[in-house]
Amino acid sequence: MYSELVMDHFSNPRNVGEVEDPDGVGQVGNPTCGDIMRMTIKVDDADHITEIKFKTFGCGAAVATSSMVTEMVVGKTLEEAAEISNRTVAEALGGLPPQKMHCSNLAADAVHLAIEDYLTKNGRSDEVPKVLKKASL
Amino acid sequence: MRSVYFDHAATTAADPRVVAAMMPYFGERYGNASEIHAPGREAHVAVDEARAKVAAALGAGEKEIVFTSGGTESDNLAILGLLQKLQPGHVITSAVEHPAVMETVRFLMRLNWEVTFVPVDGHGLVDLDAYAGAFRPDTRLVSVMTANNVMGTIQPIADLARIAHERKVPFHTDAVQAVGSIPVNVDELGVDLLSLSGHKLYGPKGVGALYVRRGTRLSAHMHGGGHERGLRSGTENVPGIVGLGVALEITAEELPAQQPRLAALRDRLIKGVLESVDDTVLLGDPVDRLPGNACFSVRYIEGESMVLQLDTKGIAASSGSACSSDSLEPSHVILAMGLGAEEAHGSLRLTLGRENTDADVDRFLDVFPGIVQKLRAMSPLYVKG
């Protein structure tokens, strides 16, 4: 069912944990639906995501997409990170079974929510629509 | 890496003796059992002998056994075969049935039948009061499984059938998980219809049987050449039927020794898991459960993840989590026991079988706590105290 790359990210997930004193936090999902992802980020003065960590309650695809999205996002600017979508995450993993695509949605959404949280906390909520305009919500 | 198979409720390996008995019927004794010539007669005799074996294993008469393609077809034949010619009325079933029963009664609901899904308690046992109170003048059938595929709970079928018969209602039981694991006798249970499946009892896939008590009026669900006394058309799957007969013969012989052996292994596994992993509960009835079933809910982590991690260690298991099902719905069985979606998502089902040994249990207990720890470290729900 899962590609080798998905299984690699599942067995050896990157960036597990919580960023200390996060600049932005994004959490999606709930126990009822069976998937919860939590992203914490650190952002520098030039809007680069310098650190990102994840915690996930969910299946193999949920863990793999969380891990992959953190690898894709670290070092990027907020705008670049906002362009990452469920499709790009799934592609980066070499594809996901159709019934697991919703997991990649959650991973991208959690990152976007963390970005939104950072902007809002820093009095920049007016920028949210501009930064997240390319996000698939 | 040592391989451990703990998913016998999903399927079992066909016993080598079963496979050996089946082989001649593919290429050598390949006749069509309905033909009158020598090859046909040879096949016919094999089917008759298998029928006798199945009947003997259940305590039934040979004429009361219908061969099908498996448990799902037997369930469909029992329910639709009994009801399809009647005016829409009422059916009683439980809230924890296998989809082969549940979806068949749901199909009937689309044809204007009404169904009561009797609730179960926290262990998955049918609520007897609710059950007795569900009967109506237009109740035409009861269908309650003998033992559950998810958490292993064994229902009090003899009591349930008796209550149904007091009200003159026929009783069907899906015994797919029970036959071969616990003693099943159609007169002791008092059932009118009983489904069983070959591949759950070390027989081949693609074959099963339906027990139909003499006097029970069934109509065909598979139409065609009139096989199985008009009840189930289709050229007999002779190799499969032969295999099923031998598989049942073997389980009948070996059950007295296997049942306590498996129960002891299962109990050691349960004890080991509950002692080595916090925030974990056993699902299902602690006493009235299948000898090989150990089903747990592990808090803070998700079932498919556990199954995948175990798979990387060569251990096969399954889960009732939403993510591990095609429908993305959590197990209705776990929800019916009053547990929440979270408990369903964290479920892990281990079902032991004939070839499992103490070494398998040891191997599992060696790796499982580490897996739980790794997944909990990753979980947003696990906040260390």
Interface residues (C-beta under 8 A of the other chain):
Chain A: Y2 M7 F10 S11 P13 V16 Q27 P31 T32 C33 G34 D35 I36 M37 R38 K55 T56 F57 G58 C59 G60 A61 A62 V63 Q99 K100
Chain B: Y300 I301 E302 G303 E304 S305 L308 Q309 T312 S321 A322 C323 S324 D326 L328 P330 G340 A341 E342 H345 A377 M378 S379 P380 L381
